[in-house]
Amino acid sequence: MSDPKNVAADGLPGLCRHLRTKRYYYGTIEETLETAELSTTAQFWCLRTMRVIGPDQAPVTALACRAGRGCCETSGL
């Protein structure tokens, strides 16, 4: 069984595996998903661009970085 404080190395279920927020590095998967779903102030960035703009030049957000977006790579979890 994995440590519940560790977020999956491949990203979060249902979100692009390149999406990051500060919460990703110190929260549980559940806490990080809650931040992604509920927070209006969380700052997200893309690991591919290291910016708040994704490879497709669109904003990086928890709502936008999901299956169906051209640059999205889901973790498969």
GIPEFEN-V509267 format. One record per pair of residues at least 12 apart in sequence whose ideal C-beta (glycine too) atoms are under 6 Angstrom apart, sorted by the first residue. I is the first residue (numbers start at 1). J is the second residue. Records with the same first field share a line. If there is no record, write none. Layout:
I = J + J
This chain:
4 = 28
5 = 28
7 = 24 + 29 + 32
8 = 77
10 = 75
11 = 75
12 = 33
13 = 77
15 = 65
16 = 65 + 72 + 73
17 = 73 + 75
18 = 46 + 47 + 48
19 = 44 + 65
20 = 45 + 47
21 = 42 + 44
23 = 35
36 = 62
44 = 60 + 61
45 = 60
46 = 60
54 = 71
55 = 71
56 = 70 + 71
